[in-house]
């Protein structure tokens, strides 16, 4: 419910499936996504959505109206998206339509983004009296630079597929972003899984505990040799 999941030996594909609401998420949808993240047993994950109209419209505004400040301090969307970003699993987002607010932040949490001709990214939270709090203020500047991130977050700029590629927000544009994302995912699955995991950790910045685990693994490898 709310998601469609497809699995092969190497790639798991999770499709948001709430087309009547532009795939906007609520608590049950986020918890279902988190449950599927718990069950991941493939080295690569593709995240997309059904249909062609939208990738994800962000948080369901009918739900947002009832959120209290204490709940916002433990934001579920931030927790789930951070799981994707920090996971050793390599993730590829297939963005065929609008990725708005939290939908943009979901795409930002993935390692690679492929966009379709109708893709559009926007973070309109400041016009609603909020800020992008599920990773947008943190991850977007790292991808496109501080000045451009401020244009999107502070000024409310929306960017199309071509600009997303030109700015470095997306890897490439494809007429069929889901098929292309899955092709990239299978190519990733053919690579050495340990090398991929370590490369992702190095690029993202290995934290202290992560560095300890990597060091210990290398020491064990040396002892086996």
N, C-alpha and C positions, 0 to 999 in steps of 0.2 A: 504493500500500500504506500503510495506517494513516491515510490522508487521502483525502477525495473533494473534487475541485476543480471548480467550475463558473465559467464566465466569460461575461460579456456585454461589449459595447463599453465599458461604464462601470464595472461592478462585478465584482470577483472574490470568490467565496464559497469558503472553505476549511472543510470539515467534518472534525472529528476522527472517526476511524472505527475504534475499538477497543472496541466495546460490551461484549465479554466481560470487560473490565478497567475498566469505567466510564470509558473513554477516558483512562486513566492513560498518561502518556508515558514513553518510554525514549529512548535515544540515537538510534536509527534514526528514530523518529517526529519528534523535534526537528530532526534534520538534514533530514528531508523537508520540514518546515515552513519551515526556513530556505531551502532550495532554492526553494520556491515564493515566498518573499518576494523572493528574488533575481530572479525572473522576473516580478514584478508589473509590469503595463503599464496598469493602470487607476487612476483617482484615488481609488477607494474600495474598501475591503476589508471583507468580513463574515466573522467567525469564529464558527462554531457547532459542533455535533456531531450525529451521526446518532442516531436513536431519541429516547426521551423520558425515560430514567431519570436520566441524568447529563450535565452539561456536560463536566466533566473532573475526575477524581479526584486530579489532581496527579501527582507522580513515582511510578512503579511501585516499590513498597516492596521488591520482590524485587531490584531493581537498586540501590536506595539502600544496601542492606546491604553491597554490595561496593565502595562509593565510598571512595577514600582521601582524606586531607586535602588533598593537593596538587591533586587533581582538583576538589575543592570550591572551591579558590581561583580556578579558571577555570570557573565553573559554566555549563554549556551552556544551561540553561533561562534563566538571567539574561541571557545574551548574546542569545538568540533573542527573548525578550520585550522586551528593550530595543530591539531592531531595530524591533519593532512600534511601541513608544511613540515612538521618535525619527523614524520614517519620515515623509516628507511626505505619504504616503498616509493618508487619514482612515480609521480603523478602527471598526467597530461589532461588538460582541459580542452574540450571541444566546444567552442563558443559560436553558435550559429546565429544567435540573435542578440537581443538586448541583455546586458549584464549590468544591472542597476543596483546601487547601494551594496547590500550584503551579497548580491549575486556577483558583483565585481570583486568583492573581497574573497568569495569562494574561488573565483578564477585565479586571483593573486596568490592564493595559498598553494596552488599547483606549481609544479616545477617547470612545465612547458605549456604554452597556450597556442592553440590553432584557432583561427577565426574564419568565419564565413563572410560572404559579401555584405550580409545584413547585420553583422555584429556591431554593437555599440556599447561603450563603457561610460558609466557616469556614477558619480558619488554625490548625490544631492542632499546629503544629511544636514548640512549647515542651513539650508533653506527651511528645514523642518524643525530647527532648534536642537539638532543633535550633531555628533561627529561620527565619522566612520570608525567604529570601535571594534570591529572584528578583523583587524589587521590592515585596514586601508591606510591609516595614517603612518603605519610602520613600514609596510611592504612596498607601497606604491613609490615613495621617494627612492628606494633602493633600485627600482627597475627603471624609472624614467627620469630621475633627478628631482631635486627639491623644487626648482622653479616650476617645472611642468606639473608636479604633484600639487603645488599650491594653486595653480590655475584650475585643476580639476576639483580639488577639495574646497578651496576658499571661494573661487569664482563660479564654481558649478559647471565648468566646461564639460561637454560630452564629446567623446572622440569616436570616429568611425573605424572600420576595419583597417583601412589603409594607414591612417595616422597611428593606430595601435602598433602596426608593424614598424612603421618609420620611427616611432618613439621607443621601440624596444619592449613594449608591453606584451606583444605577441611575437611568436617565432615566425609564423608565416600565415598567408591567407590561402584558403582553399574553397572551391565550390561545394565540397562535401567535407566539412571540418571533422565530422565524427569518423568517417572512413579514413581520413588522413591521420587523425589522432590515433586511431587503432593501428594503422600501419607503422607510425612512429613507435607506438607502445611495443609492438612485436619486434621491431628492430632493437629497442632497448632490452627486451627480454633475451635477445641473443648475445648480449654482452655479459662480461663477467659480473655476477651479482655483488661480489665483495668489492670489486673496483668501483662499481656504480654507487654503492652505499658510502664508501669512503670519500669518493669524489663529491657527492652531495654534501656530506658533512663538512668537508673542507671549504666548499664554496659558500655554504650557509654560515660557516663559522662554528667550529667545534667548541662546545662549552667544556667546563672543567671535568664534569663527570663523563662526558662523551670522550674526551681526550684520554681519560683513565681507561675506559673500555677498549679504545683502539690500541693504546699502548700495551695493555694486557694481552690482547689478541695477537699482536705482533710478537710478543715475548713467548707466548705459547707456541706460535708457529716456529720460532727459532729453536725451541727445545725439541720440537718434533723432528726438525732437520738434523 
